[in-house]
Amino acid sequence: MDNILIQVTGKKRVVLFSPRDAQYLYLSGTKSEVLNIDNPDLAKYPLFSQARRYECSLKAGDVLFIPALWFHNVISEEFGVGVNVFWKHLPSECYDKTDTYGNKDPTAASRAAQILDRAIKTLAELPEEYQDFYARRMVLHIQDKAYSKNFE
């Protein structure tokens, strides 16, 4: 969900990454495996250096808009209080009714991920060379049919 971070007291440093850079963030679920974004292990995460950072510092009274889908890392530079306000901008049927805090993916995205997991398990029935070939075809099909042409 979209989010406004209101810094009431103290200081924070916020680093944002565009959803367009997801392929460089080494995602495991909704989190990046890169824990130290200021000094990443580039031997282990070589593509991370290609992710574009948007960085700011917040002090008491500052407000930051964090758009839905943007990855963010927040570091408290001193003790403080921050308030997050989230809101839903998609139609209500897009959200999981049990997701009070907006941490889950939209229901259609969750269903698509489950279908993809089943497809990958199905490919595992083939020899490795065939798995690789058909998985690459699936990726190309997803890129062709699902990637937006508006962000290229």
N, C-alpha and C positions, 0 to 999 in steps of 0.2 A: 504494500500500500504506500501511497505518498505519505510523507512524514515531515513534520516541522520539528526541529530540535531547538528548544528555547534554553539558552544558557542563563540561569538565574543568578548563580554566584560561581566564582572560580573560573578556571581556564581549561579549555580542551583544544586539542588539535584533531582535525577531522580530515581524512583522506578518502576521496571518492573515486570510484572507477566506473566507467560507462558500461552498460550491459553489452555494448559492442565489443568490449575487451574480455569477455568471459573466457574465450579460448586461451588467454594468457594467464589466467588466475589460478589454475590448477584446482578446480572446484571438486569438492567431495560433498555431494548434496548441495546445500545452500551456502556452505562455508568454503573459504580458500584454505588449501593446505599450507600456504605461505604464511607463517605466523609472524615473522619479523619482516615487515614490509620495508623498513628502513635499511636493512642489511640482509637481503634475502640470500639464500644459498643458491647461487646461479648455476652451480654444477648440478644441483638437484632440480631446479626450476628455471631452466635457461630462457623460456619464453616470457617469464614474468617481467623482464626488463622492457618488453614491447608494450606493456600495459601503460596507458597514459594516466597519470595521477592528476587529480584536481585537489589541491590542498588549501585549507584555511585554518585560522585560529579563531576560536570563539572566546569572548570574555563576557562578563556579566552584562546582560541586556541584549546580547546578540541573538539573532534568530537565523537559522539555516534551513532552507528547503531541501529535502532529500527526496528526489523523485523515486517512484516505484521502480523496482528492478535494478537500481544503482547499488553497487557493492560499496560498503563503507567500513572504515576502521576508525575508531574513536579512542584517543589517548588522553586521559586526564593529566594535565600538567600541574595541577594543584587541586586540593580538595574543593569540591563544588557541588552544586545541584543543577541538574538539567532536567527539563521536562520534554517528553516526546508527545506529539499529538499526531495520530494516524487517522487517515480517512480513506474510505473506499470510493473509488470513482468509476468502477465497472458496475454493470447491473448486478443486483444482489444475488441472482442465481449463479453468478460466476464464482462466488465464494463458498467455502465449506462452512456450513452453518455452525459447526462445533469449534470453529477457529476464532476464539474471542480476541486474540491479539494480532491477528493478521500475519502469522508466521508461516502459514501453509501456502503452497502454490494454489493458483486458481484451480477449480475442480477439473476443468478441461485439460489443463496442463498435467495434472496428476494422473488423469486417465491415460493421456498420451504416453507418459513415462512408463506406466504399467504395461501398456501395449508394446512399447519398444523393448522393455525387459523380457516379455514373453517371446518377441521376435528373436532377440539375441539368444535366448535359451533354445529356441527352435533351430537356429543356425548351428548350435553346438552339436547337433546330430550329424553334421557333415564333416568330412575331413578338413583339416586346418586350411589347406589351400582354397577350398571351396568356401569355407566360412569367411576368409579374408576377402575373397572376390565379391561375394554377395553382401557382405557388410559394407564394403566400399560403394557398391551400387546403391544400397539403402541410403548411405550418407549423401550421395549425389542426388538421389531422388528427394530427400528432405530439403537439401539446399535449393533445388529447382522449384519445389512446390511450396515450401514454407518460409524461406528467407524473404524478407521484404526487399523489394527493389528500391524502396525509398531511402534506405540507409547506406547505399553503396557509394 
